């Protein structure tokens, strides 16, 4: 793959990430924001009807702006960034993980990204709504979350390399199963050795907690799914030779 193709795929990856960000934004707004509002209401009620925004000063960004402009900016920027990174991963993976075309490779990259970047860290450190969590441990919890993201990505790459090495001896299917088992074992060990946090108060509604967490999972699932579909179509149009594309009916008839 030449430099021009990589550059074109990077641009298409960012565009696909933008489209995926728009879809994820809709899910975040309609599924997640109502749960955030409910959690904030509980937090204000527990504080005696007044939510402290920092020393009695007025909040710098209103809740309405957070739920619209702030949410849109964060999700769209994240989508574009993830799209660019996933496009580079696609360039590395194409032709190296099996005889898959651009669409299938994009789907595998998207699925792997969803699992490694979000699902694995989510199962250990799930997202918490407002009013849940100790402010004194937020820095440590955030650092551990990103540490697990990095570790999960490295383990996923290692599993792919292991599968490629085992394929000539075990066959593709058995090598894939063995690499997947090794990945699960390594992730399980990471779960065991990394510290856990359970800071949900006994008075916080369990239903609201899991609705919020499932909403965040839905946002990521939609983001990666839309990216895989859109980027796969764009990459196929770029990389598939003209001779392999369907010809017009009149050309076939002639």
PENOR-V6315 format. One record per run of one state. SS is the DSSP state (hx for helix, st for strand, lp for the rest). FROM is the first residue (numbers start at 1). LEN is the number of residues. If there is no record, write none. Layout:
# PENOR-V6315
((SS/FROM/LEN) (SS/FROM/LEN))
This chain:
# PENOR-V6315
((lp/1/2) (hx/3/44) (lp/47/16) (hx/63/31) (lp/94/8) (hx/102/23) (lp/125/10) (hx/135/36) (lp/171/1) (hx/172/22) (lp/194/12) (hx/206/34) (lp/240/2) (hx/242/3) (lp/245/4) (hx/249/5) (lp/254/1))
